[in-house]
């Protein structure tokens, strides 16, 4: 049976609703899965008008089993959080933040209850959810709390380039303090398992260094000597094909060239920058984005969670021009993980 994938609208003032309509307008997607939107029906209807698809039917249901899951009809569990008359597209607000939080909480509940096979999230705005009194630094932390998970990491993927992180949403100063053997080893193990879950039978894991030139034997820092190398050696002893530390200025080129199936990075931007350099392509002559690609996957959870690898794009919201490719890629990843889980 086609996996049932729960998709949140993200911040209703951002581009999430628009790209959701665009993505679910694809008839071929329905051959691969049963997409279910978690959000506000009123927001979805407004988005359909913005992108020029008022012909698409918005089918409100109360539980996943009531969905039709046929092309031309978007099934939605309507949480009715947003007052459409008060919603300001492209603006940060507590109302939109609360809505985005409620969408995520609901899709997690559905997945934990086994009512959906995987979850996909559109972007939320961290300022907005905090204005709503929901004090999280992002989706990952929400998922961790509501699934009771304490060992997890973020994975970003664009084609054959995949990265995971030792730390994410903390200051750079704190990120350096978090480069510890036990956490690095934990992330290497999660990365190895994720590769195997994706069908890579003998994965190779590249481990980035923290300091320039991996510290030059302690000249530029001792984290490689005291924390990273011991973690890599322990992983090798467990039978994991881990290699490193490797200077961060070369490890990503090697991964794109097929040397590594996954790169373990030491902090947020070390992993995010290379992914977005290759995945986000701006056409200066045409003054538009030719591609906004990449998928964000939370590893270590008891449920499947993938996401777009971009923000709410308030500057584009309401224009109908936002690119849905990243969302389609996130849905495809969720389908693949869910299909493997069902086998």
N, C-alpha and C positions, 0 to 999 in steps of 0.2 A: 504494500500500500504506500502511496505517496506520503512522505513525512509531513506532519502538520507543524508549520513554523509560525510562531507568534512574533509579530513585528510592532514595536512601539513607534509612536509618531515623533518622539523627541520633544523638544521645546516647540509648542504650537506657534510661537512667533517667529520661528526659524524656517529653514528650507525643508525640514523633515516631512511635513505633510505633502508638500509639492512633489518631492522626489519619490515619495511612497506611491502617490497616484501614478506617476510616470512609470515606475518599476512594475506596478501591478497591472498596468495596461498591456504588458507583454503576455500574449496568449501562450507562448511556449513555456513560460514560467510555470503555468498551471499543469503542464505535463510532468513537471519535476517535483512539485510540492503542492500543499494546500496552505496558501498564505492567509493568515488571520491578523488583522490590525487591532492593536490595543490603543485606544485613544478616545477622541471626541468625534462623534459623527458630524457635528456641525463644522468642526475644523476641517474634516476630510472633504465635506461638500464644498466648502469655500475654496479649498486647494484645487479641487477638480475644475472649478470655474476658472481659477487663475491660470492653470496650465492648458486651458482650452479643451477639457474633456468632461463637459457637463453631461455627456451621454452615459458615462459610467454610473452604474447603479450602486448606491451605498446601502448595504443590507445590514441592519442592526440586529445583533443577536445577543443572548445573555450568556451562552456557554458554547465552547468550541464544537460540540456535537450538532449544533443547529446550523452550522455554516453550509453554504452550497458549494463553495470553492470551484466556481466556473468562471471562465474568462468573461470580462465585461461587467462583473459584479464583485465589488470589494466587501468582504465580510468584516464587520467591526464590532468588537465589544465596546459599547459606548459607556465611558465612565462619567460623562456629563460634568466635567470639572470646570470647563471654560465658559465664560459669558462672552459669546462671540461679539456682542456689541461693544464690549469693553476691551477686547483684545487688540493690541496695537502691533501690527506686523513689524518685525525688525527692531523691537524694543524690549529691553530687559524688564521683567515684571515678576512680582511674587506669585501672581495668579498663574502665569505660564510656568514658573518654576515648580509650583505645587502640582500642576497638571503633569509635567514631565516626570516628576518623582512618582506620582500615583500610577502612571503607565508602566514604569519599570517594576514597581512593587507588584502590580497585578500580573505581569507576564512571568515574574519569578514564581509567584504562587501557582500559576497554571503549570509551569514546568515541574515544580517540585511535586505537584499532585499527579504528574504524568498525563495531563490533559493536552499538552503540546510537546512535540518531540525536540524542539530547539527554539532558541530565542534570538532575535535580531533587534538591535537598538539603533534608532536614529539619535543624532547628537542632542545633548541637553546643554544648558548654560549653567556653569558652576555658580556664577553670581546670582542667577535667578533662583536656583534651588536653595541657596543659603538665605536669600531674602525671604523665602517661604518658611524659613526655620528648619530646613533640612540640611544639617551640617555635614556634608560629605564632600570630598574633593573630586568625585567623579563616579561614573557608572561602576567601575571595578569595586570600589569600596561598598557601594550599595549591595551589589551581588554577594560580596563576601559576607556581609552582615546577615542578609536574609536567607543565605544558604548555610550559614554556620561554618564557613570555610576560613581557615587561617593560613593555609599554604597555597598560594596562588601567584600568578604573574601574568602580565600583559604580553601578548604576542601580536606583532604587526607583520603583515604579509603583503608582498606585491610580486606576483608571479613566483619565481624561484628564490626570491630574497625574503627570508623570514628572520625576525629578531625577537628575542624575549629580554626582559629587564630585571635586574637585581632590585632596582627601586624605580619609582615613577614620580608621583606627585609630591615631591618634597624639594626643599631648597637644594642648590648644588652643594653647599657646605654640608648639609645633612646627608646628602647622597654619598659623599665621600666617606662619611663615618659609617655608612651602612654596608660598605664593601667588606664583608666578613665571610670567612670560610664556610660556615654553616649555611648561610643564605645563598651563597654562590653555588654550593653543591646542591642545595634544594632546587634551584632554578635549572641547573644542568639536568637533574633527574626529570623535572617536569618537561623540559624541552625534548629530551630523549623519548619520553612516553608519548608526547604530542606527535612527534614525527612518526612513531610506530602506529599511532591511531590513524594517521593520514595515509598509511599504507607504505611508508618508507621502511623497509625491512632491516637495514643496517645503517642507521643514520650516523652522520658525522657532525659533531657539534663543535663549532669554533667559539672560543672564549676570548672576548676582547680584554685588553689591558685597560687600566684606569689612567695611568700617567703617560706622558709623551715617551715614545720608544719603549713602552712597558717599564719605565723607570730607570733604564740603563743600569741594571744591577744595583739599584739602590741610590744612584746619583740624583734621580728626580722623584724619589718617593719609594717607600718600601711595601706598599700594598700588594704588589705582584709577588714579592718574595714571601711575605708573611701570611697572605690570605688567599690570593688567586691560585698560585701554583699548588699549594696543599689541597685546595678544592678539586683542581683538575686531576691531580694524582690519585685522590680518593675515588673520583668518578671512574678513572681508568681501571682501578683495582676492582671496581664493581662490574666491569665489562662494558662500560659505556665508551664509545669512541669519541673522546673529548680531546681537543687540541688547544693549547694555549698556555699562557696568555699570548695573544697576537696583537700587535699595534693596531689601534683603532683606525689609523689612516690607511691600512691595507686590507683589513679583515673583510670589509664589505665588498670590495672588488673581487676578492677571492671567492666569497660566497656567491656572488652573481655569476662567477665563472664555473661554479659547480663544485668547488672544493668542499663546501660545507652546506648541509641541509638546514642548519639553524645557527644563528649567532647569539650567544649570551652577551648582552651588553650590561654595563655597570650602572647606567642611570638613564633617565628619560630621554634627554636630547641626543645622547650618543646613539640611541636606537632610532629615534623618530626622524632625525635630520636626513640620514641616507634614504630611508623609505620614502620620505616626501620629496626628495630631490628627483627620484626616479618615477614616483607615482603622480606627482602634481606637475602638470606641464602647462605653462602659460604662453599663449600666442601673442607676442607683443604687437605684431602687425595687425592682427584682427582684434586686439584688445579684449581677449576672452580666454577662458581656460579650455584648452583642448582635452585635458584629462584631469580628473580628480579621483585617482584610484588608490586602492589600498584597503585592507581589512584589518580590523582590530578584534582579537579573539582573547577571551579570558581563559587561561588554562588553570587546571587544578580544581575547578568547580564540579559539583555533582550533576550539573546540568550544562547544556550547550549554550554558549553566549558568543555571538559575533556582533560586529558593529561597523558602521562606516568609520573611515579614518580621517574625518574632518569635523569641523565645528558646525555651529548653527548657521553660519554665513548670513548674519542679519543684513549685511549690505546687499545681498541678492534676494532675500526673502520678499515675496510678493511680486517678483518680476516674471516668474514662470520659466526662467532660463537656467535654473540650477540643474547640474548634471547628475543623473541617477545611477551612473555606472558603479560607483562605490557601493551603493546599497544593493544593487544586483549581485555584485561580487560577494558581499557579506551574506546574502541569502544563499548563494551557491555554496559557500563554505559551510553554512549551517546545514544545508541539505546533505552534503557529503559526510559531515560528522554524524548526522542523525541516521543516515542510511547505513553507515558502518556500525553504529550502535545497535541497529535493528537486526543485523546479520548474526 
